[in-house]
Amino acid sequence: MLFFAMALFAPTLADPADFSSRKAEAQQLEASPEGAAYVRKYSYLVRPAMRGCVPPGASDPANLGSFSVVADVLGNGQLYAVDVKPKTSVATCFAEQIGHATFPTPPTNGGKNYVVVIDMTITP
């Protein structure tokens, strides 16, 4: 009975758009002064998340390359619908690690979730 009651009052989250649409939306948000300021607010979360996936100084070619993570940031700073492309082992690890982080409260986005993109390039 409690589960049923929780289901009735749980917030409804819209299905996110496809990866490239979400990435484009995030890039557009980042291009604004408010969006750029938000990137600076959460950027400190990136390094610890990556450190768990690729130790500093790692030079294994399997750890190298570029990838992008997109995610919706809910009002409480939790990430929703985290996705990554391409889905390499390091990229998937990073997406999982960053998905556990609590982001600062995001700016408003016209009643929609705030979308972020994190573009990573791993070099030796």
C-alpha positions in Angstrom: 0.0 0.0 0.0 2.9 2.4 0.8 4.5 1.6 -2.6 1.2 2.5 -4.3 1.0 5.8 -2.4 4.6 6.6 -3.3 3.9 5.9 -6.9 1.0 8.3 -7.0 3.1 11.1 -5.5 6.4 10.5 -7.3 7.5 13.2 -9.7 7.0 12.4 -13.3 10.2 12.6 -15.3 9.9 13.0 -19.1 11.9 10.7 -21.3 15.0 12.5 -22.4 15.5 13.3 -26.1 18.1 11.5 -28.1 21.8 12.0 -27.2 22.7 14.5 -30.0 19.6 16.7 -29.2 20.5 16.7 -25.5 24.1 17.5 -26.3 23.1 20.4 -28.5 20.8 21.7 -25.8 23.5 21.5 -23.2 26.0 23.3 -25.5 23.4 26.1 -26.1 22.8 26.5 -22.3 26.6 26.6 -21.7 27.0 29.4 -24.3 25.0 31.8 -22.1 26.7 33.7 -19.2 24.5 31.9 -16.7 25.4 28.5 -18.3 29.1 29.2 -18.3 29.0 30.2 -14.7 27.2 26.9 -13.9 29.9 24.9 -15.6 32.5 26.6 -13.4 30.4 25.7 -10.4 30.4 21.9 -11.1 33.7 21.5 -12.8 35.4 20.5 -9.6 33.4 17.2 -9.7 35.1 16.1 -13.0 38.6 15.2 -11.8 37.7 13.0 -8.9 35.2 11.1 -11.1 37.8 10.5 -13.7 40.5 9.6 -11.2 38.4 6.6 -10.3 38.5 5.4 -13.9 42.0 6.3 -15.1 44.7 6.8 -12.6 47.0 9.8 -13.2 49.9 8.9 -15.6 48.1 5.9 -17.1 49.2 5.4 -20.7 47.3 2.3 -21.8 45.8 3.0 -25.3 42.5 1.5 -24.1 42.2 4.5 -21.7 42.9 7.1 -24.3 40.4 9.0 -26.6 37.5 11.3 -26.5 33.9 10.9 -25.3 30.9 13.0 -24.2 28.6 12.6 -21.3 25.1 14.2 -21.2 22.8 14.3 -18.2 19.8 16.1 -16.9 20.4 17.9 -13.5 17.4 17.8 -11.3 16.6 20.7 -8.9 18.2 18.8 -6.0 21.5 18.4 -7.9 21.0 14.7 -8.7 21.7 13.6 -12.3 19.1 11.8 -14.3 19.3 10.1 -17.7 23.1 10.0 -17.8 24.3 8.8 -21.2 27.7 8.6 -22.8 29.1 8.2 -26.4 31.1 6.4 -27.4 30.5 3.8 -24.8 34.1 2.7 -24.1 35.0 1.2 -20.7 36.6 4.4 -19.5 33.7 6.5 -20.7 31.1 4.2 -19.1 33.1 4.2 -15.9 33.3 8.0 -15.9 29.5 8.3 -16.6 28.8 6.0 -13.7 31.2 7.9 -11.3 29.9 11.4 -12.3 26.3 10.1 -12.0 26.8 9.5 -8.3 27.9 13.1 -7.7 25.6 15.8 -6.4 25.8 18.9 -8.6 25.1 22.4 -7.5 21.5 23.6 -7.9 21.1 24.2 -11.7 19.8 27.4 -13.3 16.2 27.3 -14.5 15.6 26.0 -18.0 12.1 27.1 -18.9 10.4 24.4 -16.7 12.5 21.6 -18.1 15.4 19.8 -16.5 18.8 21.5 -17.0 21.0 19.5 -19.4 24.8 19.4 -19.1 27.5 18.0 -21.3 30.9 17.0 -20.2 33.4 16.5 -23.1 36.5 14.6 -22.2 39.7 13.8 -24.0 42.1 11.4 -22.3 45.8 11.8 -23.5 48.9 10.2 -22.2 
